[in-house]
Amino acid sequence: MPRVRRKVTMHLKTFTASVLAISLAATGAFASVPDEVAARLGNDLTPMGSERAGNAAGTIPAWDGGLDTIPANVNYDPALPQPDPFSSDPILFTIDASNAAQYADNLTPGYVAMMARYPTFHMNVYQSRRTCAYPDFIYAASERNARVGELLSGGAGLTGSLMSAPFPIPSAGLEIVWDHTLRYRSHRLARQFAAAPVTPAGGYVLTKVQDDVIFPYSDPAATSVEELNNISLLYIANTVAPARSAGSVILVHDPLDQTINTRQAWQYSPGTRRVRRAPNISYDNPGTNSDGLSTSDAFDGYNGAPDRYDWRVVGKSERYVNYNSYNQGSAPYDQLIQAGHLNPDLIRYELHRVWTVEATLRANTRHVYSRRVKHFDEDSNGLTTAELYDSRGELWRVQEMATQQAYHAPICGQTAETVYDLQNGRYLALGLRNEEVQIDYFADYLTPERYTPGHIRRMGTR
């Protein structure tokens, strides 16, 4: 616990100086919203831009600061999954195919389709808890970004903002998408996760991956986007199991402005012992270790260039979403993974407000998804669930991401992600850390020199 607080304090001091330096140079010409609108942050809006108040029915509570420290009622061990601080909460009610119509106004089309496709799928609904919280320097960045964040190049890039979600008070679909893409997940982090492509009968073989990332955009020492050399992300994923896949390593450099540079990617193959450029790690190419059940740009909910779609804000609504599912993240894999879908009795659903954004494929472009409807949590900016449609306009796949507060950091984000293929009955469970080494949100040993083709060659040949 003391180590975490020292890290946060150090980042706060560094970033406070950065905010002051940038604020002196900022002018109204770069403003994303007027000052009187930005002033709502921390008042009727939370510091991250969501509505502070609860709903009229009292089923969504007001945000009271979130869960920003380790709760007294859990025995936290950094080597193990986070214990559930709400283990005594009772199930309020259960939604399944028999009563889905009663709750239709608060169900996404994807969940309705899941109930129709799988008779065993149901949603246990619990008390809603707005646990999302971040360090104070992220709140300072959010307030500043509201005044200076600006889309560039028709939405293919941005400027002005740093550290936190670039558009805390969004007014366009692309702003909400960029808020998800650049949401704060720490500056440097490392983890090990498992991926399980699951057959209709429930069979699977786990793939284990060690990945790590530097987010230059979230560098507390940065004072301007120009310092980032148009890089928002440096990422490595090293497949370590099973034996037939072990040693394959990918490297990705993602830009802030896709019109200046496109994604740069490389892959080391243990079969050839060579590093090759990998332009296929993008868009609708099959996702790494996905067994064809997902696309490259669906990893982490959504990533990469948004230029193949037109993005439209449908609106904000109250929906039942996967939230605070600490049991989902700690159960043994053989209890969590089952035929058709994850074990629903290990998943907690709560009523939260989400932004819904529709992406429609642009003319003269291609993608296996003709339409994507995405639902983003207002408190974390992250994707909660999505409906993915095929070229005929038929619902093909449903994405689900679990929103969970890492209360020791504190960072609010999306953990495990699942892609359900409604047409063939298979699904992909991704980002599982239940039986893995837990995520390190303060991996300060990572340096930019690590993220080079030469380095991944050395990783693969060890």
SVG drawing of the C-alpha trace seen along z (x, -y; Angstrom):
<svg xmlns="http://www.w3.org/2000/svg" viewBox="-43 -32 61 62">
<polyline fill="none" stroke="black" stroke-width="0.4" points="0.0,0.0 2.7,-2.6 4.5,-1.9 1.4,-2.6 0.8,-5.9 4.4,-7.0 4.0,-6.4 0.7,-8.4 2.2,-11.3 5.3,-11.4 3.0,-11.4 0.8,-14.1 3.8,-16.4 5.2,-15.9 1.9,-16.3 0.8,-19.4 3.9,-21.2 3.1,-20.0 -0.5,-21.3 0.7,-24.7 3.2,-24.9 0.6,-23.9 -2.1,-26.1 0.0,-29.2 0.4,-28.4 -3.3,-27.4 -5.6,-29.8 -9.3,-29.9 -8.6,-29.1 -8.0,-25.5 -10.9,-25.1 -13.0,-22.0 -15.8,-23.4 -16.3,-27.0 -14.9,-27.7 -18.3,-27.9 -19.1,-24.4 -15.7,-23.1 -16.4,-24.6 -19.1,-21.9 -16.4,-19.3 -16.2,-18.6 -19.5,-20.3 -22.7,-18.8 -20.4,-16.6 -17.8,-14.3 -14.1,-15.3 -14.2,-12.8 -17.3,-14.3 -20.1,-11.9 -23.3,-13.0 -22.6,-13.3 -26.2,-12.9 -28.0,-9.5 -31.2,-8.8 -34.7,-9.8 -35.7,-6.3 -32.7,-5.9 -31.5,-2.8 -28.3,-4.6 -26.6,-6.3 -24.8,-9.7 -21.1,-9.5 -19.4,-10.1 -15.7,-9.8 -15.7,-6.1 -13.5,-3.4 -10.1,-5.0 -8.4,-2.9 -8.2,0.7 -11.5,1.4 -11.2,2.4 -13.3,5.5 -10.9,7.3 -7.6,9.0 -5.7,7.6 -2.7,9.5 -1.0,8.0 -0.1,11.5 -3.8,12.6 -7.0,11.3 -8.7,8.5 -11.2,9.7 -14.8,8.7 -15.6,5.8 -19.3,6.4 -19.6,10.1 -22.5,9.6 -24.7,7.8 -27.7,9.9 -29.1,10.5 -31.9,8.1 -33.5,10.0 -32.5,12.2 -33.3,11.5 -33.6,14.3 -35.5,15.1 -38.8,15.5 -38.9,12.0 -36.6,10.1 -39.5,8.1 -40.1,6.6 -36.7,5.1 -36.4,4.3 -35.8,0.6 -32.6,1.3 -31.2,4.2 -28.9,3.8 -29.9,5.6 -26.9,7.9 -28.1,9.2 -31.6,9.7 -30.0,11.8 -27.9,13.8 -31.0,14.8 -32.7,15.8 -29.7,17.8 -28.7,19.5 -31.5,20.7 -29.0,20.9 -27.8,17.3 -29.2,15.0 -28.2,11.8 -28.1,11.5 -28.7,7.9 -27.2,6.3 -27.2,2.9 -25.5,0.3 -22.2,-1.0 -20.3,-3.8 -16.8,-2.6 -14.8,-4.4 -12.0,-6.6 -8.6,-7.9 -5.7,-9.8 -6.1,-13.6 -3.6,-14.3 -6.0,-12.5 -8.8,-14.8 -6.6,-17.8 -5.8,-16.5 -9.5,-16.0 -10.3,-19.6 -7.6,-20.9 -8.4,-18.6 -12.0,-19.9 -10.6,-23.3 -7.9,-22.3 -8.7,-18.9 -9.4,-19.1 -10.0,-16.5 -7.8,-16.7 -7.9,-15.4 -11.6,-14.6 -11.4,-12.7 -8.4,-10.5 -6.3,-12.2 -6.3,-14.8 -4.2,-17.5 -4.1,-19.5 -5.1,-16.9 -2.8,-14.7 -3.0,-12.0 -6.7,-11.6 -9.7,-11.1 -9.3,-13.8 -13.0,-14.9 -14.5,-14.7 -17.6,-16.6 -18.1,-14.9 -20.3,-16.3 -19.6,-13.8 -19.3,-10.1 -15.6,-10.2 -14.9,-12.1 -16.4,-9.3 -14.5,-6.7 -11.2,-8.6 -12.1,-8.8 -12.2,-5.0 -9.0,-4.6 -7.0,-7.0 -8.6,-6.5 -6.2,-6.4 -4.7,-3.0 -1.5,-4.1 1.7,-5.2 3.5,-1.8 2.0,1.5 2.7,5.2 0.5,8.3 0.0,12.0 -3.4,13.1 -5.0,16.1 -7.2,16.4 -9.7,19.2 -11.4,19.9 -14.4,22.0 -16.2,24.6 -20.0,24.9 -19.6,27.9 -17.4,25.9 -14.0,27.3 -11.0,25.0 -7.2,24.8 -5.7,21.8 -3.2,19.5 -1.0,17.6 0.4,14.2 2.7,11.8 2.1,8.3 3.3,4.9 2.7,1.3 3.9,-2.2 1.3,-4.9 3.3,-8.1 0.0,-9.9 -0.2,-9.2 3.4,-10.2 3.1,-12.5 6.3,-14.3 4.9,-15.3 4.0,-19.0 2.7,-18.9 1.5,-16.4 4.4,-17.5 6.8,-15.8 5.2,-12.4 6.4,-12.2 2.9,-11.2 3.0,-8.0 0.2,-7.1 1.1,-3.5 4.0,-1.1 2.9,2.5 4.5,6.0 2.6,9.3 4.7,12.4 2.8,15.8 4.3,18.2 1.9,21.2 0.9,23.6 4.2,25.0 3.1,24.9 2.4,21.2 5.1,20.1 7.8,17.7 5.6,15.7 6.0,12.0 4.2,8.9 5.2,5.3 2.8,2.3 3.4,-1.4 0.1,-3.4 0.0,-7.0 -2.1,-9.9 -2.8,-11.3 -3.4,-8.5 -3.0,-10.8 0.6,-11.5 1.6,-7.9 -0.4,-4.7 0.0,-1.9 3.4,-0.3 3.5,3.4 6.1,6.2 5.9,9.9 8.6,12.4 8.0,15.9 9.8,18.7 9.5,20.9 11.5,18.6 13.4,16.8 12.8,13.6 11.0,10.3 8.7,9.1 6.5,6.1 2.9,7.1 0.5,4.6 -2.3,7.3 -2.4,6.5 -5.1,3.9 -8.7,3.4 -10.6,6.5 -7.7,8.9 -8.1,11.8 -7.0,10.9 -3.9,12.4 -4.6,15.6 -8.3,15.2 -8.8,18.4 -10.7,16.2 -13.3,15.3 -12.5,11.6 -10.7,8.8 -7.5,7.0 -9.4,3.7 -11.7,5.3 -8.9,6.0 -9.5,4.0 -13.0,3.3 -11.9,1.1 -8.5,-0.1 -6.7,-1.7 -7.7,-4.0 -11.5,-4.9 -11.4,-6.0 -13.4,-3.2 -16.6,-4.2 -18.9,-7.1 -19.6,-7.5 -22.9,-8.8 -24.0,-9.4 -27.2,-7.6 -27.6,-9.0 -27.1,-8.2 -29.3,-5.7 -29.5,-3.4 -28.4,0.1 -27.6,3.3 -23.9,3.9 -21.1,6.1 -19.8,4.1 -17.8,4.8 -17.7,8.5 -14.8,9.4 -15.9,13.0 -15.6,13.3 -12.0,12.2 -11.0,14.6 -12.9,17.9 -10.9,20.9 -11.1,21.1 -12.9,24.5 -15.7,22.8 -15.9,19.7 -15.7,21.2 -18.6,23.3 -20.5,24.2 -22.2,21.3 -21.1,18.5 -19.2,17.7 -20.8,18.9 -23.5,16.2 -23.6,16.8 -20.1,15.5 -21.0,12.2 -22.5,9.2 -24.7,6.9 -25.6,3.3 -27.6,0.5 -25.4,-2.3 -25.6,-5.2 -23.8,-4.5 -23.2,-6.5 -24.3,-4.6 -22.4,-5.2 -23.2,-3.7 -20.5,-3.1 -21.6,-2.6 -19.1,-1.4 -18.1,-4.2 -18.6,-3.8 -15.5,-2.5 -14.0,-0.9 -14.1,2.6 -14.6,4.4 -16.2,7.6 -18.5,5.6 -20.9,3.4 -22.2,1.8 -21.0,1.6 -23.1,0.4 -21.0,-0.4 -22.0,-1.2 -19.5,-3.2 -19.6,-3.5 -20.0,-7.2 -17.7,-6.9 -14.7,-5.0 -15.1,-6.0 -14.5,-2.3 -16.5,0.0 -19.0,2.1 -20.7,4.1 -21.2,3.9 -23.2,5.4 -21.3,6.3 -23.2,6.8 -22.2,8.8 -22.3,7.6 -26.0,8.6 -26.8,6.4 -27.5,9.4 -26.3,9.4 -23.2,11.6 -21.2,11.1 -21.7,9.6 -18.8,8.1 -18.8,7.8 -16.2,6.2 -16.1,6.2 -15.7,2.8 -13.9,3.1 -12.2,0.7 -8.5,1.5 -8.9,0.0 -5.2,0.3 -4.1,-1.9 -6.7,-3.6 -7.7,-3.0 -11.1,-2.2 -11.0,-0.1 -12.1,2.9 -10.7,6.3 -11.8,9.5 -13.4,9.3 -15.6,11.8 -16.7,12.0 -19.7,14.2 -20.3,15.5 -24.1,16.0 -23.9,17.6 -21.6,20.6 -22.1,20.8 -18.4,20.3 -16.9,17.6 -13.6,16.0 -12.8,15.3 -9.8,12.9 -7.8,11.0 -8.3,13.6 -6.1,13.0 -7.8,15.3 -4.9,17.8 -2.1,15.5 0.4,13.1 -1.6,10.0 -1.3,6.8 1.5,4.3 0.2,0.8 3.5,-0.7 6.0,1.1 8.5,-1.7 11.2,0.6 9.7,0.5 11.6,-1.8 11.0,-2.9 14.2,-1.0 12.3,2.2 9.8,1.6 12.0,2.2 12.1,5.0 15.6,5.9 14.3,6.4 11.4,8.7 13.9,10.8 15.9,11.3 12.8,12.1 11.8,14.8 15.2,16.5 15.8,16.8"/>
</svg>
